[in-house]
């Protein structure tokens, strides 16, 4: 990482420049990353709440979604919900946990794909 003040090359984990002593990471950057993570979590929660409410109301009128006139809307919301799972690993800072979260998201998405498409092919 290069110092913005004197352009000296520093260790990637250094907090201060070894030449001039200036801070290498600003607090604004940390706050911006925290706000970005919070925004991604709020988007995820919003998508999940909207999808859950829509699915509940929709299933009250059409128990088998594959026969519903709104099946394309249901399918699109399902896809959006599964894509929103991908937001979660981006919020995690630890790289090992991030990889673990990506694997879990992939497994959950494949399982939901199986569960969601089962009525289409067998009923």
C-alpha positions, 0 to 999 in steps of 0.5 A: 500500500502506498502512502497518499502523502509521500508515496512510500510503499508500506506493508499491506497491514500497516496503519501508518506510513513508515516514512512520514507517519501519516495514517494509511487508512482513513476513518471515512473509508471504514465508515463507508464500508460499514454503511455499504454493508448495512445497506446490503443487509437492509436490501436483503431483508427488504427482499426477503420480507417482500417475497415472503408476504407476496408468497403468503398472499399468493398461496392463499389464492393459488395453493399450486403456484404452477397453475397460477396466472402470476406464476411468472411473478412468483418465479421472478421473485424467487430468482431475486430472493436467491440472488439476494443471498449473494449479498450476504457474503459481501458483508462478511469481512473475514475471508475464510468466513466469506468462502464458507458463506458462499458455499452455504449460499450455493447449497441453499440456492440449489436446494431451493431450486430443487424444491421450487421446480419440483411442482413444475415437473411432477404435477 
